[in-house]
């Protein structure tokens, strides 16, 4: 199985130490009007972050910004070359509130959405989709399908965006990366995708670690074969890093070390080069040493940072599970 990066496909054994959910660039636009932290628009500063990560052993980053909401396709390719890092880009969609009124993503049919997602995965990423419809594209391809479930989408019977993502995943074998904001949303989205024929091990759920009160709900999803991408590290409005480490150790104690991925879900407020609080090296220099103090072994750390990303982001056989 291979992994699709912006510079082409690589064997999964070549991926290396990987941050499984970041935002490297965010162009000024509708998302930044909702939250100024959703703007990462300085090429040199992001390059600085990646070079710092590389100096700590980092070799790969998943960029979780989909089209139409601030993704900067050309810079993702350029920074992958300049930093000599594997960058996995996202197609798909974010929370629909991140798109201006009248944006094409609100009105495209399920078939049209599927065609856009598949094109980005197999032909190249579209450019200029924040303001215009998909048209011009570059040769760099997306490697994952980002989707986002929130309370608004949970309550909306119109699920065409999610159905399109499921169909694109089945047609191509690309994994689906799922933004969620509650346990119930995670359960609903995993059920929806599996009912549509997407295998559990082709699904990656993000942000579940914002809540620590029901660890058995984490366990249940992981035991299905779903990957859990934890990124609430150093997000102290939710909880401290000690509590995060305790959750991860519990998952290790349950024998689920092969289902956990780690990232920082970076914004402007979290990137040191932009004046933020931490930086892309925080996992390496601060959080992994903490995990070791909590009894997480080197083998388990290697699984979360190297082995699991290689498996989670590798494309499956097209049509599998359909």
Backbone torsions as a table, in degrees:
resi	resn	phi	psi	omega
1	UNK	NA	145.4	-178.1
2	UNK	-120.5	162.0	179.0
3	UNK	-112.3	136.6	-176.3
4	UNK	-100.1	110.6	178.6
5	UNK	-105.3	173.3	-179.4
6	UNK	-67.1	-19.3	178.0
7	UNK	-98.2	4.1	179.1
8	UNK	124.8	-174.5	-177.4
9	UNK	-84.6	145.1	174.4
10	UNK	-131.4	148.7	173.0
11	UNK	-63.6	143.4	-175.1
12	UNK	-62.0	-23.8	177.5
13	UNK	-70.0	-14.9	-178.2
14	UNK	-92.9	-5.8	-172.2
15	UNK	-65.6	-49.0	178.6
16	UNK	81.0	-164.1	-176.5
17	UNK	-62.5	120.6	-166.8
18	UNK	-130.2	130.4	165.4
19	UNK	-85.7	121.5	-167.3
20	UNK	-91.5	1.1	176.6
21	UNK	-163.8	102.3	175.5
22	UNK	-136.4	171.7	170.6
23	UNK	-129.1	107.5	-174.8
24	UNK	-85.0	-38.9	177.8
25	UNK	-135.0	142.5	173.3
26	UNK	-142.8	108.6	-179.9
27	UNK	-68.7	150.6	173.7
28	UNK	-60.5	136.5	-177.8
29	UNK	174.0	-154.3	-175.1
30	UNK	-60.1	-44.1	179.2
31	UNK	-56.9	-40.0	-178.0
32	UNK	-73.4	-17.4	172.5
33	UNK	-74.6	-24.8	176.9
34	UNK	-82.2	-34.6	-178.5
35	UNK	-152.9	112.5	-177.8
36	UNK	-58.7	-21.4	178.1
37	UNK	-68.0	-16.5	-179.8
38	UNK	-88.4	54.4	176.8
39	UNK	-149.2	113.8	176.2
40	UNK	-131.7	87.2	-166.4
41	UNK	-121.7	24.9	178.4
42	UNK	-118.8	109.5	-175.2
43	UNK	-59.1	-46.8	-174.6
44	UNK	-65.4	-35.2	179.5
45	UNK	-68.8	-41.4	177.3
46	UNK	-66.8	-40.3	176.1
47	UNK	-58.3	-42.3	177.6
48	UNK	-57.4	-43.1	178.4
49	UNK	-61.4	-44.3	-177.9
50	UNK	-68.0	-37.5	177.9
51	UNK	-66.6	-35.3	175.2
52	UNK	-65.3	-43.5	176.9
53	UNK	-61.4	-41.7	-179.3
54	UNK	-63.4	-35.9	179.2
55	UNK	-65.6	-20.7	177.7
56	UNK	-93.5	4.6	179.5
57	UNK	104.6	-1.5	179.7
58	UNK	-67.2	140.9	-179.5
59	UNK	-130.6	-12.0	-175.6
60	UNK	-152.6	148.5	178.1
61	UNK	-140.8	136.9	170.4
62	UNK	-93.7	120.6	175.2
63	UNK	-93.8	117.4	-169.7
64	UNK	-97.8	21.9	179.2
65	UNK	-96.8	115.6	-178.6
66	UNK	-82.9	177.2	-177.0
67	UNK	-67.3	156.1	174.6
68	UNK	80.2	0.0	-174.7
69	UNK	-138.3	36.1	175.9
70	UNK	106.7	0.2	177.9
71	UNK	-64.0	139.4	-179.9
72	UNK	-118.6	89.1	-169.6
73	UNK	-59.5	-50.0	-175.2
74	UNK	-63.4	-37.1	179.3
75	UNK	-69.5	-33.6	177.1
76	UNK	-61.7	-42.2	177.3
77	UNK	-67.1	-46.0	-177.9
78	UNK	-62.0	-45.0	-176.7
79	UNK	-71.3	-28.4	174.8
80	UNK	-62.1	-39.4	178.2
81	UNK	-71.9	-49.1	-174.6
82	UNK	-66.5	-35.1	179.2
83	UNK	-91.9	-8.3	-174.9
84	UNK	52.9	52.0	179.4
85	UNK	-124.5	146.0	171.2
86	UNK	-75.0	124.3	176.8
87	UNK	-117.3	123.3	175.2
88	UNK	-102.4	117.9	-176.8
89	UNK	-95.8	163.7	-175.2
90	UNK	-113.8	136.1	159.7
91	UNK	-98.6	-162.4	177.9
92	UNK	93.5	-146.7	-174.8
93	UNK	-150.2	154.9	176.0
94	UNK	-101.5	-168.5	172.7
95	UNK	-54.3	133.8	-174.8
96	UNK	-66.8	-18.4	174.4
97	UNK	-66.6	-15.9	178.7
98	UNK	-79.3	-3.3	-179.4
99	UNK	-111.4	136.4	-179.0
100	UNK	-62.2	157.1	174.4
101	UNK	-58.0	136.6	-179.9
102	UNK	86.6	-3.8	178.6
103	UNK	-61.6	144.9	-176.2
104	UNK	-58.7	-27.7	-176.4
105	UNK	-66.7	-22.2	177.9
106	UNK	-73.0	-27.3	-170.9
107	UNK	-113.2	-11.0	179.2
108	UNK	-64.7	144.6	177.3
109	UNK	-75.7	169.2	176.3
110	UNK	-57.5	-43.2	-179.9
111	UNK	-63.4	-44.2	179.1
112	UNK	-63.3	-43.2	178.6
113	UNK	-61.9	-44.0	178.3
114	UNK	-58.2	-45.2	-179.1
115	UNK	-62.3	-40.3	178.5
116	UNK	-63.6	-47.9	-177.6
117	UNK	-62.6	-45.6	-178.8
118	UNK	-64.3	-40.4	178.0
119	UNK	-59.8	-44.6	-178.5
120	UNK	-65.8	-29.5	-179.8
121	UNK	-81.6	-28.9	-172.0
122	UNK	-112.9	-24.3	-175.7
123	UNK	-114.9	-48.2	-178.5
124	UNK	161.2	158.5	-176.7
125	UNK	-81.5	138.2	175.4
126	UNK	-73.2	151.1	176.3
127	UNK	-116.2	158.7	175.6
128	UNK	71.9	20.7	-173.9
129	UNK	-84.7	-3.3	172.8
130	UNK	-65.6	-38.2	-175.8
131	UNK	-111.1	-30.3	-177.0
132	UNK	-119.7	170.4	178.9
133	UNK	-75.8	159.2	177.7
134	UNK	-57.8	131.0	-179.3
135	UNK	-154.9	-80.3	178.5
136	UNK	-73.6	143.0	178.1
137	UNK	-139.7	163.4	173.7
138	UNK	-109.4	167.2	-176.3
139	UNK	-72.9	-22.0	179.5
140	UNK	-66.1	131.8	-175.4
141	UNK	-104.8	154.0	169.6
142	UNK	-73.8	156.4	-179.5
143	UNK	-120.4	-9.7	177.9
144	UNK	-141.9	166.4	177.2
145	UNK	-112.6	111.1	177.6
146	UNK	-86.3	135.2	173.1
147	UNK	-135.9	159.2	-175.1
148	UNK	-139.6	121.9	175.3
149	UNK	-109.8	127.5	172.7
150	UNK	-133.5	-175.9	-176.1
151	UNK	-60.8	-37.3	-179.4
152	UNK	-64.4	-46.0	180.0
153	UNK	-71.4	-32.0	178.6
154	UNK	-61.7	-40.8	-175.7
155	UNK	-86.5	-10.1	-178.2
156	UNK	-87.5	122.4	179.4
157	UNK	-66.8	-17.7	179.5
158	UNK	-78.3	107.6	-176.9
159	UNK	-115.9	25.5	-173.6
160	UNK	-60.5	-33.9	179.5
161	UNK	-62.3	-42.2	-179.7
162	UNK	-71.5	-38.7	177.0
163	UNK	-63.8	-38.8	178.4
164	UNK	-64.9	-41.2	178.2
165	UNK	-62.5	-42.6	178.8
166	UNK	-62.5	-43.7	-180.0
167	UNK	-64.8	-40.8	178.0
168	UNK	-64.5	-37.7	178.0
169	UNK	-63.9	-40.6	-179.2
170	UNK	-70.8	-41.7	-179.1
171	UNK	-65.0	-34.4	-173.4
172	UNK	-107.7	-27.3	-171.9
173	UNK	87.9	4.7	-179.6
174	UNK	-71.9	145.3	177.6
175	UNK	-74.7	157.7	178.0
176	UNK	-109.9	127.6	177.8
177	UNK	-104.5	121.3	-167.1
178	UNK	-114.4	111.0	168.9
179	UNK	-74.0	128.3	174.9
180	UNK	-136.6	163.0	-179.0
181	UNK	-129.3	5.7	176.8
182	UNK	-159.4	162.0	175.9
183	UNK	-58.8	-44.1	-176.7
184	UNK	-63.2	-38.1	177.8
185	UNK	-65.1	-39.0	177.6
186	UNK	-61.6	-47.6	179.8
187	UNK	-61.6	-42.9	-179.0
188	UNK	-63.8	-43.7	-176.3
189	UNK	-71.1	-41.6	177.3
190	UNK	-62.2	-43.8	178.5
191	UNK	-60.9	-44.0	-179.3
192	UNK	-59.0	-48.0	-177.4
193	UNK	-67.2	-42.0	179.8
194	UNK	-67.1	-36.8	175.9
195	UNK	-62.9	-29.8	179.2
196	UNK	-83.3	-1.8	176.2
197	UNK	101.8	6.6	177.7
198	UNK	-84.4	122.9	179.8
199	UNK	-63.9	150.7	-177.6
200	UNK	-57.3	-37.5	-175.8
201	UNK	-79.4	6.2	173.3
202	UNK	-104.4	7.6	-175.9
203	UNK	-117.1	132.3	178.0
204	UNK	-123.1	119.5	-179.5
205	UNK	-99.3	127.7	-179.3
206	UNK	-101.9	156.1	167.2
207	UNK	71.2	5.7	-178.8
208	UNK	-61.8	-23.9	-178.5
209	UNK	-78.4	2.6	171.7
210	UNK	-66.7	-22.4	177.4
211	UNK	-115.6	130.9	-178.0
212	UNK	-118.8	5.0	-171.0
213	UNK	-78.9	-20.4	-179.9
214	UNK	-130.3	73.2	-178.1
215	UNK	-61.1	-23.2	178.7
216	UNK	-65.6	-22.7	176.7
217	UNK	-74.1	-31.8	170.9
218	UNK	-63.4	-46.3	-177.3
219	UNK	-60.2	-42.1	-177.2
220	UNK	-62.3	-43.9	179.0
221	UNK	-66.5	-43.9	-179.5
222	UNK	-62.9	-37.0	-180.0
223	UNK	-69.2	-20.6	172.3
224	UNK	-69.4	-22.5	-174.7
225	UNK	109.5	0.0	177.6
226	UNK	-71.7	142.0	173.2
227	UNK	-85.2	138.6	176.4
228	UNK	-110.7	117.6	-179.4
229	UNK	-99.7	110.8	-177.2
230	UNK	-93.8	127.3	-175.6
231	UNK	-142.9	21.9	179.0
232	UNK	-95.2	21.0	174.6
233	UNK	-66.3	129.7	179.4
234	UNK	59.0	30.3	172.6
235	UNK	-112.8	82.3	-164.3
236	UNK	-77.4	-8.1	172.8
237	UNK	-70.6	-16.7	176.7
238	UNK	-96.3	-53.4	179.6
239	UNK	-172.8	173.9	-179.6
240	UNK	-85.7	168.9	179.7
241	UNK	-69.2	-27.5	176.9
242	UNK	-62.7	-42.2	178.0
243	UNK	-65.9	-37.6	176.1
244	UNK	-62.1	-43.7	179.5
245	UNK	-63.4	-37.8	178.1
246	UNK	-63.8	-41.4	177.4
247	UNK	-61.0	-46.4	-177.8
248	UNK	-64.5	-41.4	177.4
249	UNK	-61.8	-38.1	177.8
250	UNK	-63.1	-42.1	177.3
251	UNK	-62.4	-38.0	177.3
252	UNK	-65.2	-42.4	179.9
253	UNK	-62.8	-30.2	176.8
254	UNK	-80.6	-0.2	179.2
255	UNK	77.7	26.6	-175.2
256	UNK	-109.2	26.8	-177.9
257	UNK	-63.7	-19.2	-179.7
258	UNK	-84.7	0.7	-178.4
259	UNK	-112.6	1.1	-173.1
260	UNK	-107.2	133.3	174.4
261	UNK	-121.3	157.8	-179.9
262	UNK	-128.2	145.8	174.5
263	UNK	-159.0	-178.7	-178.1
264	UNK	-118.3	-9.0	179.9
265	UNK	49.0	57.9	-169.7
266	UNK	-67.0	144.2	170.3
267	UNK	-132.0	180.0	177.6
268	UNK	-58.3	-34.4	-179.1
269	UNK	-72.4	-11.8	-175.7
270	UNK	-113.1	-1.9	-179.3
271	UNK	-100.2	117.7	-178.6
272	UNK	-58.2	-39.3	-176.4
273	UNK	-65.5	-22.0	177.0
274	UNK	-96.1	8.6	-177.5
275	UNK	90.0	12.3	-177.6
276	UNK	-82.6	-175.1	-167.2
277	UNK	-85.4	-28.3	-175.7
278	UNK	-127.5	-107.7	-177.4
279	UNK	145.6	166.5	-175.1
280	UNK	-67.6	-11.3	177.6
281	UNK	-89.9	1.4	-171.6
282	UNK	-63.8	-41.0	179.0
283	UNK	-59.2	-47.2	-175.7
284	UNK	-66.7	-46.1	-170.7
285	UNK	-89.7	-20.6	-175.0
286	UNK	-122.6	-47.0	-170.4
287	UNK	-82.0	-39.8	178.8
288	UNK	-63.9	-39.4	172.8
289	UNK	-59.3	-36.2	176.7
290	UNK	-64.8	-42.4	178.1
291	UNK	-59.7	-38.6	178.3
292	UNK	-62.2	-39.2	177.4
293	UNK	-62.6	-29.6	-179.7
294	UNK	-88.6	8.9	173.7
295	UNK	89.7	10.5	175.9
296	UNK	-77.6	128.5	-172.1
297	UNK	-80.3	164.6	176.5
298	UNK	-62.3	-37.6	178.2
299	UNK	-63.6	-41.1	178.7
300	UNK	-68.0	-38.5	176.1
301	UNK	-63.3	-42.5	178.3
302	UNK	-62.2	-35.9	176.7
303	UNK	-62.5	-47.4	-176.0
304	UNK	-67.6	-34.0	-172.6
305	UNK	-100.0	-20.2	-175.4
306	UNK	-126.4	-61.7	-174.0
307	UNK	-65.8	-46.6	-177.0
308	UNK	-66.8	-45.2	175.8
309	UNK	-58.8	-39.2	179.2
310	UNK	-59.5	-38.1	178.7
311	UNK	-79.7	-42.0	-175.1
312	UNK	-65.9	-37.9	-174.0
313	UNK	-97.2	0.8	174.4
314	UNK	-75.6	139.2	179.6
315	UNK	-74.4	139.6	177.2
316	UNK	-85.4	174.5	174.3
317	UNK	-65.8	129.2	-179.6
318	UNK	-59.1	134.5	179.2
319	UNK	87.5	-7.2	-179.3
320	UNK	-61.6	130.0	177.6
321	UNK	86.2	-6.8	-177.4
322	UNK	-72.6	NA	NA
